[in-house]
Structure formats: structure tokens, C-alpha cells
Amino acid sequence: MNTDLPLISVVVPIYNEEQELTNLLDSLMALNWPPDRLEILGVDNNSSDQSLSILHTYPITVLQEPVPGPYAARNTAIRQAKGEFIALTDADCIVSPNWLLELWQAFDKPQVGAVGGSLVPRTITNYVNYFEGCVFKSPNHSRGTARIQPYVVTANVMYRKAVFDELGLFDQENFSGPDVEMSWRVVQSGDYTLKICEEGQAVVEHSYRTQLKDFTYVLERDAYGWFFLAANHPQMAPVPQPLKYFIKFLLGLVVYPWTTLARVIAAPIKRSPRWELPQDLLRLAVLWHHFVGTWTAKLAYQGRQPPRLLR
């Protein structure tokens, strides 16, 4: 047994991921980390496909969580995890061989409570996943701004288990934003800090959406969740205003068709890939769905309509 290295628990929530799951599990089997210092916990969240059967074909701990939502699944695994550190990723990702090693090495001070690694697109096949992965770059960590506190996201992060023991688990009542809320709890605690690896360190390849309807749904869901995050933590981020998104959308209606036309005209000269051409039109989609998500969240927050449960 290698006692020089800590035991690390890898947590993965799974919901109908039969198409991607094998790729992730194969990459976890190839990690540059001693097997006797590693436990992998896959949590099936009521999948209706073959995800659960696939999990049982690998030498990992398989759990089931009937409460819907990825954070309920993550919390179930964290409660059972034996590791000193908890690493989190998603079922549609592929981790690099040195993923755990490079995350763990970033815990260079006892005050570091969580470390986020690099997220890169796995493949670029069309204009949707190009925009989400290379232009919009979401999901991703943030080092913070003058008005928004830093945060790390669960697609590629490692926490000290002590952080969950002391500050509590993820807020599983919401499907979008509990990783940001957990990050802010870490920052506010005064006992721990966040750290984000430099580009190219602790790499995880993320599969971005290829269907426009899936991308716009996530835009609206995340805007909805962000409104509640900011409203409940105004000292960490300003509360977004729907009117500002709507005004920016109207301005974009005037500007972005012309910038798109300019891209199309310049494409033969610049030899731009075709998926780069509609990116400004997708910026319009971002503004519109952020407006809709923020507006509906504001109505729910004010009690003027029932809250929405968005997966």
C-alpha cells in the first residue's frame, strides 16, 4: 500500500449517459494514481437507459440516488466517500492521465479548500459546440471580477473532504448553480480559499452540446439559477436585471446580423471554419435566453409564479 499519497474519492453523477459513460470510465481506469489510494463512486440518478448496467461492468463503487438532480447524486457519494480529497467530474467528460496528480499537487497550502482544473472541448463538430466550448466557454471556473466572487465548477474540481464536513454538502434543491454557491461558502468561511490551475494543468475534456435546442435550454436554466444565487448572496454577485439583457438583445438585433455578414464575406480570405460564422447570432441567443431565464426567475422570486424545477 502506498501511504505517501492520500486516498482520493472520485465522484461522478450519471443520468442517461450510455453514449458517453464508457469513455469516461476508461479514462478513470488509466489515471496515473495508485489504485490502492483511489476509490471511484458512480451514482446513477434514475437513468432509463443502460447507464447503470455499464457502471456494473467496471471495478468501481456503484450507488443509486432516486432523488432527481446531479447534486443529490453527488451528495450521496460524498457522504460515503472515504477519501481525504473528493474529485468531481461529469459523465460526458474524459479525464487526462495526470488529472488527479495535478489537482492534488495544487493543494500547496492547508488553506486551499478546492482546486479547479482545465476544461477543454473534447471535439468540435458544428457551430453549437464550437460556440459553447470555444467562445462562450461554459461551464468553466472564474477567478472573479470586481463585482463577482470567484468560483469553481463540478466538471473538473477537487475539494478537501474537510470542506464538506465543516461547511456542509451541495444545495441539492437546485440543479443549476450549487457548485458556485459552494465555492462562495468556501470563500466566505475565512478558513479556506479557492485555486484554479493554469491552462493545460489537470485537463478534463468536456463534451459540449451539438443541438441548438439543448444549448438554449441550458442558457435559460443557468440564467434562472444564477438569479437566485445572486439574490440570495448579494454580497457575492450583483442581482442580474432582465431589462438589461432585453436592451442588449435589442441592440444585438441591430448589430449582430451585420457582423455575421462581415464574417461570411471575410471567410474565404481568412479561411475561417464554417462553424465560426454564426457565432454573433448565437450571442443573440445567449442574450435572449438569459433575459427569459432571469425574468422568469425574478417572477418566481417575487412569488408571482411557481418556482421552476429545471434539470
C-alpha positions in Angstrom: 0.0 0.0 0.0 1.3 3.4 -1.0 0.8 5.6 2.2 2.7 8.6 0.9 -0.2 9.7 -1.2 -3.7 10.5 0.1 -6.8 8.4 -0.6 -8.8 10.3 -3.3 -12.5 9.6 -4.0 -13.7 10.4 -7.5 -17.4 11.2 -7.7 -19.5 11.1 -10.9 -23.3 11.6 -11.1 -24.9 9.7 -14.1 -28.2 10.3 -15.8 -28.9 8.6 -19.1 -25.2 8.8 -20.3 -24.9 5.4 -22.0 -23.3 7.1 -25.1 -20.5 8.8 -23.2 -20.1 6.9 -20.0 -17.6 4.2 -21.2 -15.2 6.9 -22.4 -15.1 8.5 -19.0 -14.7 5.2 -17.1 -12.0 4.1 -19.4 -10.1 7.3 -18.8 -10.6 6.9 -15.0 -9.1 3.4 -15.3 -6.0 4.9 -16.9 -5.3 7.5 -14.2 -1.7 8.0 -13.0 -2.6 7.4 -9.4 -2.1 4.2 -7.3 -5.3 2.1 -7.4 -5.0 1.4 -3.6 -5.2 5.2 -3.0 -8.2 5.7 -5.2 -12.0 5.0 -5.0 -14.4 5.8 -7.8 -18.1 6.3 -6.9 -20.5 6.3 -9.8 -24.0 7.4 -8.8 -26.9 6.5 -11.1 -29.7 9.1 -10.8 -32.7 7.0 -12.1 -31.3 6.5 -15.6 -33.8 4.9 -18.1 -31.0 3.7 -20.5 -28.2 1.3 -19.9 -26.0 3.6 -17.8 -26.5 1.5 -14.6 -25.6 -1.7 -16.4 -22.4 -0.1 -17.8 -21.4 1.1 -14.3 -21.6 -2.5 -13.0 -19.0 -3.7 -15.6 -16.2 -1.6 -14.0 -14.3 -2.1 -10.7 -15.9 0.9 -9.0 -18.5 1.6 -6.3 -21.9 1.9 -7.8 -24.6 3.9 -5.9 -28.1 4.8 -6.7 -29.9 8.1 -5.8 -33.6 8.3 -6.5 -33.9 12.0 -5.7 -33.6 13.7 -9.1 -30.7 16.1 -9.7 -26.9 15.8 -10.1 -26.2 17.5 -6.7 -28.4 15.0 -4.9 -26.3 12.3 -6.6 -23.0 14.0 -5.7 -24.1 14.4 -2.1 -24.9 10.7 -1.8 -21.4 9.8 -2.9 -19.7 12.4 -0.8 -21.4 11.1 2.3 -20.0 7.6 1.6 -16.6 8.7 0.3 -13.6 7.6 2.3 -11.0 9.8 0.7 -9.2 12.8 2.2 -9.9 14.6 -1.1 -13.0 14.5 -3.3 -12.6 14.9 -7.0 -15.6 15.6 -9.2 -16.3 15.3 -12.9 -19.2 14.6 -15.2 -20.2 11.5 -17.2 -19.7 13.3 -20.5 -16.1 14.1 -19.8 -12.7 12.4 -20.3 -10.0 12.9 -17.7 -6.3 13.2 -18.6 -3.9 10.6 -17.0 -2.4 13.2 -14.6 -5.7 14.7 -13.7 -5.7 13.7 -10.0 -2.0 14.2 -9.6 -2.0 17.7 -10.9 -5.1 18.7 -8.9 -3.6 17.3 -5.7 -0.3 19.0 -6.2 -2.1 22.3 -6.3 -3.1 21.9 -2.7 0.2 23.5 -1.7 -1.2 25.2 1.5 -3.6 23.9 4.1 -5.8 26.9 3.4 -6.6 25.7 -0.1 -10.0 24.1 0.1 -10.8 23.5 -3.6 -8.9 23.4 -6.8 -10.3 23.7 -10.3 -8.6 22.1 -13.3 -8.6 23.0 -17.0 -11.7 22.3 -19.1 -11.2 21.9 -22.9 -13.6 20.9 -25.6 -13.4 17.2 -26.5 -14.3 17.6 -30.1 -15.6 20.4 -32.3 -18.1 19.2 -34.8 -20.5 22.1 -35.5 -21.3 25.7 -34.8 -23.1 24.9 -31.5 -20.4 23.1 -29.6 -17.8 25.4 -31.1 -19.6 28.4 -29.6 -20.3 26.8 -26.3 -16.8 25.4 -25.8 -14.5 27.9 -27.5 -16.4 31.3 -27.4 -18.9 31.1 -24.5 -16.6 28.7 -22.6 -19.3 27.4 -20.3 -19.2 25.6 -17.9 -15.9 26.9 -16.6 -14.3 28.3 -13.5 -14.0 32.0 -12.7 -11.2 33.8 -11.0 -13.7 36.5 -10.1 -14.1 40.1 -11.1 -14.6 43.4 -9.2 -18.2 42.5 -8.6 -18.4 38.7 -8.8 -16.5 36.4 -6.4 -14.5 33.5 -7.8 -15.9 30.0 -8.2 -15.1 26.5 -9.4 -17.5 24.1 -11.2 -18.0 20.4 -10.7 -17.0 19.3 -14.2 -13.4 19.4 -13.0 -12.6 20.2 -9.4 -11.1 18.6 -6.2 -12.2 19.5 -2.7 -10.7 18.6 0.7 -13.2 16.3 2.3 -12.9 18.5 5.4 -14.6 21.4 3.5 -17.8 19.3 3.1 -17.5 18.1 6.7 -17.2 21.7 8.0 -19.3 23.7 5.6 -22.0 21.2 4.5 -22.8 19.5 1.3 -24.1 20.9 -2.0 -27.5 22.6 -2.1 -29.3 19.8 -3.9 -32.6 21.6 -4.2 -31.3 23.4 -7.3 -30.0 21.7 -10.4 -28.0 24.8 -11.6 -25.6 26.8 -9.5 -24.9 24.8 -6.3 -21.2 24.5 -7.3 -21.0 28.3 -7.4 -22.8 28.6 -4.1 -20.5 26.0 -2.6 -17.5 28.0 -3.9 -18.8 31.1 -2.3 -19.3 29.3 1.0 -15.6 28.3 0.9 -14.6 31.9 0.2 -16.9 33.3 2.9 -15.7 30.8 5.5 -12.4 32.6 6.0 -10.8 29.3 6.7 -10.3 28.1 3.1 -9.5 29.6 -0.4 -10.1 28.5 -3.9 -7.4 27.9 -6.5 -7.6 27.5 -10.3 -4.9 25.6 -12.2 -3.1 27.3 -15.0 -4.2 26.4 -18.5 -3.1 22.9 -19.5 -3.0 21.6 -16.0 -5.3 18.9 -14.7 -7.1 18.7 -18.0 -10.6 17.3 -18.5 -12.1 17.1 -22.0 -15.7 18.1 -21.9 -18.4 17.1 -24.5 -20.3 20.2 -25.4 -23.8 20.2 -26.8 -24.3 19.8 -30.6 -28.1 20.7 -30.7 -29.2 24.3 -30.5 -32.3 23.5 -28.5 -30.2 21.8 -25.8 -27.8 24.7 -25.7 -30.6 27.3 -25.4 -32.3 25.3 -22.7 -29.1 25.3 -20.6 -28.7 29.0 -21.1 -32.2 29.6 -19.7 -31.7 27.1 -16.9 -28.4 28.7 -15.8 -29.7 32.2 -16.0 -32.6 31.2 -13.8 -30.3 29.6 -11.3 -27.9 32.5 -11.3 -30.6 35.0 -10.5 -31.4 33.0 -7.3 -27.8 32.7 -6.5 -27.2 36.4 -6.7 -30.4 37.3 -5.0 -29.5 35.0 -2.0 -25.9 36.1 -2.0 -25.9 39.8 -3.0 -22.5 40.3 -1.3 -21.0 37.8 -3.8 -22.5 39.0 -7.1 -24.9 41.7 -8.3 -28.5 40.6 -8.9 -29.0 40.4 -12.7 -31.7 42.7 -14.2 -33.9 41.3 -17.0 -34.3 44.7 -18.6 -30.5 45.0 -19.2 -30.5 41.7 -21.1 -33.5 42.8 -23.1 -31.9 46.1 -24.1 -28.7 44.3 -25.0 -30.7 41.9 -27.1 -32.4 44.7 -29.0 -29.0 46.3 -29.7 -27.7 42.9 -30.8 -30.6 42.7 -33.3 -29.2 45.8 -34.9 -25.5 45.0 -34.8 -25.0 41.2 -35.0 -26.6 40.5 -38.4 -24.1 42.9 -39.9 -21.1 41.4 -38.1 -22.3 38.0 -39.2 -22.5 39.2 -42.8 -18.9 40.6 -42.4 -17.7 37.2 -41.2 -19.2 35.4 -44.2 -17.7 37.9 -46.6 -14.2 37.6 -45.0 -14.4 33.8 -44.5 -12.8 32.9 -47.9 -9.9 35.3 -47.2 -9.3 34.2 -43.6 -10.2 30.6 -44.4 -12.4 30.5 -41.3 -14.0 27.2 -40.4 -17.7 27.3 -41.2 -18.7 26.8 -37.6 -17.2 30.2 -36.7 -19.5 32.2 -39.0 -22.8 32.3 -36.9 -21.2 33.0 -33.5 -22.6 36.5 -33.3 -26.1 35.2 -34.0 -25.6 32.8 -31.1 -24.6 35.7 -28.9 -28.2 36.9 -29.7 -29.5 33.6 -28.5 -27.5 34.0 -25.2 -28.9 37.4 -24.6 -32.5 36.3 -25.3 -32.4 33.2 -23.2 -30.6 35.0 -20.3 -33.4 37.5 -20.5 -36.1 34.8 -20.3 -34.4 32.9 -17.6 -33.7 36.0 -15.5 -37.2 37.3 -16.0 -39.0 34.0 -15.0 -36.6 33.7 -12.0 -37.5 37.2 -10.9 -41.2 36.4 -11.1 -40.7 33.2 -9.1 -38.5 35.0 -6.5 -41.2 37.6 -6.0 -43.9 34.9 -5.6 -45.7 35.9 -8.8 -45.4 32.4 -10.3 -44.4 29.0 -9.0 -40.7 28.1 -9.0 -39.5 26.0 -11.9 -37.6 22.7 -11.5 -35.0 22.6 -14.3 -32.8 19.7 -14.8 
